[in-house]
């Protein structure tokens, strides 16, 4: 982990290589998807319900990745789970990732209910970023992740409602 420039408080512009790895791990289902012959793939074939929400969602998701990778806390090392808070939030990060992967397994096996998509595939990625932010004392990531959760949820829900109108 490198720190280059103080932003505010104990938050620094820097680089956390493990952030890139965490992003890549969360993207594994999207890497696997083209290898599967899905009969139905509603998540990848949604019509847009709102151009504004779509734009906001993409910006917020990209900011989460950037903030996770390029904003570091002064007192946090490359990988630390020593304090009670770090242990709790790291465990929650892993739990959320496992729930997300479980949802993708359900989705890939044609269990594509709105609940499965919204809970496991839509809610879990923003929670993943929120818990990484809490684990790493990355205030900017935590706040951005919270806003991303709200926008992502309502955007995909709107897209699914639009899809259901035409089915």
Secondary structure, 3 states (H helix, E strand, C coil): CEEEEEEECCEEEEECHHHHHHHHHHCHHHHHHCCCCCCCCCCCCCCCCCHHHHHHHHHHHHHHHHHHHHEEECCCCCCCCCCHHHHHHHHHHHHHHHHHHHHHHHHHCCCCCHHHHHHHHHHHHHHHHHHHHHHCCCHHHHHHHHHHHHHHHHHHHHHHHHHHHHC
